[in-house]
Amino acid sequence: MAPKFQELSEKFLDVVFLKLDCNQENKPLAKELGIKVVPTLKILKDKKIVKEITGAKFDDLVLAIETVH
């Protein structure tokens, strides 16, 4: 999925993509963020979660970004 994020970051220059490794060290943060499935993609706008996508559904992610963008 990482190459797809790179592709999207080049298409949507004003969108910030962040990655959280849900390893043992970050488990408390993942729990706090409500991440139960990997990958979980959250789209925020004005500091609020406006869309969440679980699973590796690239087309759904593109559509969600375009909708929120």
C-alpha positions as CSV (number, residue, x, y, z in Angstrom):
1,M,0.0,0.0,0.0
2,A,3.0,2.3,0.6
3,P,3.6,3.0,-3.1
4,K,-0.1,3.9,-3.5
5,F,0.2,6.5,-0.7
6,Q,3.3,8.0,-2.5
7,E,1.2,8.2,-5.7
8,L,-1.6,9.9,-3.8
9,S,0.7,12.3,-2.0
10,E,2.0,13.4,-5.5
11,K,-1.6,13.9,-6.7
12,F,-3.0,15.7,-3.6
13,L,-0.2,18.1,-2.7
14,D,-2.2,19.7,0.1
15,V,-3.1,16.4,1.8
16,V,-0.8,15.1,4.6
17,F,-0.4,11.3,4.8
18,L,0.8,9.9,8.1
19,K,1.6,6.3,9.1
20,L,1.3,4.7,12.5
21,D,3.0,1.3,12.9
22,C,0.6,-0.6,15.2
23,N,3.4,-2.5,16.9
24,Q,3.6,-3.2,20.6
25,E,5.2,0.2,21.4
26,N,2.3,2.0,19.7
27,K,-0.5,-0.3,20.8
28,P,-1.9,2.2,23.4
29,L,-2.1,5.0,20.7
30,A,-3.7,2.6,18.2
31,K,-6.3,1.7,20.9
32,E,-6.9,5.4,21.7
33,L,-7.5,6.0,18.0
34,G,-9.9,3.1,17.7
35,I,-7.7,1.2,15.2
36,K,-8.8,-2.5,15.3
37,V,-8.1,-3.5,11.7
38,V,-4.9,-2.9,9.7
39,P,-4.9,-0.9,7.5
40,T,-7.3,1.7,8.9
41,L,-7.3,5.0,7.1
42,K,-8.8,8.1,8.7
43,I,-9.4,11.3,6.9
44,L,-9.4,14.4,9.0
45,K,-10.6,17.9,8.1
46,D,-10.4,20.8,10.5
47,K,-9.0,18.5,13.2
48,K,-12.1,16.2,13.0
49,I,-12.4,12.6,11.6
50,V,-14.7,12.9,8.7
51,K,-14.2,9.5,7.1
52,E,-12.7,6.1,8.0
53,I,-11.8,3.3,5.7
54,T,-10.7,-0.2,6.9
55,G,-8.9,-2.7,4.8
56,A,-6.8,-2.1,1.7
57,K,-9.4,-0.5,-0.6
58,F,-7.4,1.9,-2.7
59,D,-10.3,3.0,-4.8
60,D,-12.4,3.8,-1.7
61,L,-9.6,5.9,-0.3
62,V,-9.3,7.9,-3.5
63,L,-13.0,8.5,-3.6
64,A,-13.1,9.5,0.1
65,I,-10.2,12.0,-0.4
66,E,-11.8,13.5,-3.5
67,T,-15.2,13.8,-1.6
68,V,-13.6,15.5,1.4
69,H,-11.1,17.5,-0.6
